Amino acid sequence: MVSISRADAVDQFNDMMNAMAETKAEIEATNAATASSSSAKKLDKHDQLLSQAIEMAIEQGRGWSPGEKEDYLKKILDDDFIPPYFAGNEKEMEETGLTEAFTSLIYDGESPTSLMLQFRKKGNDAYKNGRLNQVGNLQWFRDALNHYLESLAWAEKIVPLFAGDYAQADTDDPTYTPDELADERSKLLSNIALMHCELKNWGMMRDDCKRALECSVRNIKAWFRLAKAQQMMHHYEAAGDAIDKGLALDANNADLLKLKKQLEQKIQRARKVRQQRERARAERQAHIQRVWKHCQQSAIKLGRVPLVASTTDEEEDDVDADRMESQWHQHLPNAGKVPQVVDIGTCWTWPCMFLYPSHRQSDFIERFDESEMLAVRMAQMFPELEETDDTTVSWDFNNEFVCSQLAVYFEVHGAEQENDKKAVVHPESVQVLHDQSSCMRFYEACRALRGDEGEDIGNVVRAVERRNLHRQRQIWNETHGSLWAKPKPNSVVRVHPAMTLRDVLVHSKMVVPNFIVTFIVFPEDHPSHAAYLKEHECVEILQPAAE
């Protein structure tokens, strides 16, 4: 076999087209000369036909869209190209791009309507054989499924007749109006769902029932099969909804009534659980609204922290321990804890986190009263010791954590967002919450990742958080060139023990991350204290005003 390059093939094709054009011009010139001569009575019909044929060939040859001719020649000259007649499987046939053309040849002379009816009959026969089969052979149902799918594919090609249209006289095939055709498609989809039922493909059965009802909401069998699919997937409330909608069309349908009686208690229980869930959500929303209102009235700023550390499962598997040990890992077990109001009055309690970097330890206090002085709580946690006493803190081996010898700080977050709400924030930094809706979304995301809404909702929220983290990384990379270009460490404010929690909350530099007031505590003389201050600049000391 002689191989021809693509360029040579294109040149040969162009030469052929030019030669045809020249031949046509010669024939037309000859005909013109003959027509002008006095002796000619009639032009040569053969020359006329030849001229017309050449003209049609040229027009068809020049009818390529830009690049189409080159692509076609490239394909047929490709050593891997398989002509349609030699295709050995469906994939090879699809690669030729002529699947539909050869399908039309196979069923040449058959209309889409007759083919739809033929394949539907084959499906019905296969289903009946499957029902009669005594050994549980599922192949009958698989065959019926394929026949119904083929029938549906042909049903999609049928052109409906509208009012005023008339069927063609040369066909005996039935004709359909748009509504009738939609009913036929709905029946086919309902049969497909039935085959999935026999094969125990509950999810596909549910989806095909929904498609059937999109075609025709009057399909009672589709409502029953949808309810059955929801039952097998333990979605009892959805099953009850399907039963109710089906009975609204036919109140005496025996299958729906029987299924309703069978699932009645489970449906009621599922609806009750859903109502309780909605009531709890409404109460949470009302509480978050009260929290936001209190913060707005008191000039308390809230912020959100990163809830995930990776954008993919693979990244999470490959991430090292240092990456996972982020600065917010202590918050995650307590995500979703929010301030509480005491006795529906004006006094609020806040969840508080005390971090001890020198010993890699922490304490969480779920309710810290706004009016309570820091010194009171610190004295309870780390009381003064006599010379012979030992601390009750198991990890304080050197008795360093004594109330009077501790330095307390909070970090300053969101400084770059004070004047610009749209400022670019590093993905691992705190983002200030500027409105109630974002506050609500963050709170619900915390609860979902904690597992309060179930595994499915948790996975959805995790995917959303990963997408947000990916977007933040992209924006930071575009602005700063790399994720490693991190902002300098946060500055800190030292808090005098005589200050109340409210004094800290309303401070202009305080942003409460994750609804949790976070303090960093060091023993005054510990080496890590000096190292921390060398890295984090102390910009202010919060202390009682002098009298």
Secondary structure, DSSP 4 states (H G I P E B T S, - for coil): -----HHHHHHHHHHHHHHHHHHHHHHHHHHHHHHHSTT--S--HHHHHHHHHHHHHHHHHTTPPTTHHHHHHHHHT-TT---GGG--SHHHHHHHT-HHHHHHHHTTT--HHHHHHHHHHHHHHHHHHHHH-SS--THHHHHHHHHHHHHHHHHTTPPPPPTT----TT--S----HHHHHHHHHHHHHHHHHHHHHTT-HHHHHHHHHHHHHH-TT-HHHHHHHHHHHHHTT-HHHHHHHHHHHHHH-TT-HHHHHHHHHHHHHHHHHHHHHHHHHHHHHHHHHHHHHHHHHHHHHT-EEEE--S-S-SSHHHHHH--HHHHS-TTTTTGGGTT---EESTTSS-EEEEEEEEETTTTEEEEEEEEETTSBHHHHHHHHS----TT---S-TT-TT----GGGEEEEEE---GGGSS-TT----TTS-EE--SHHHHHHHHHHHHHHHTTT-HHHHHHHHHHHHHHHHHHHHHHHHHHS-TT-PPPPPPEEEE-TTSBHHHHHT-TT-EEETT-EEEEEEETT-HHHHHHHHHS-EEEEE-PPP-
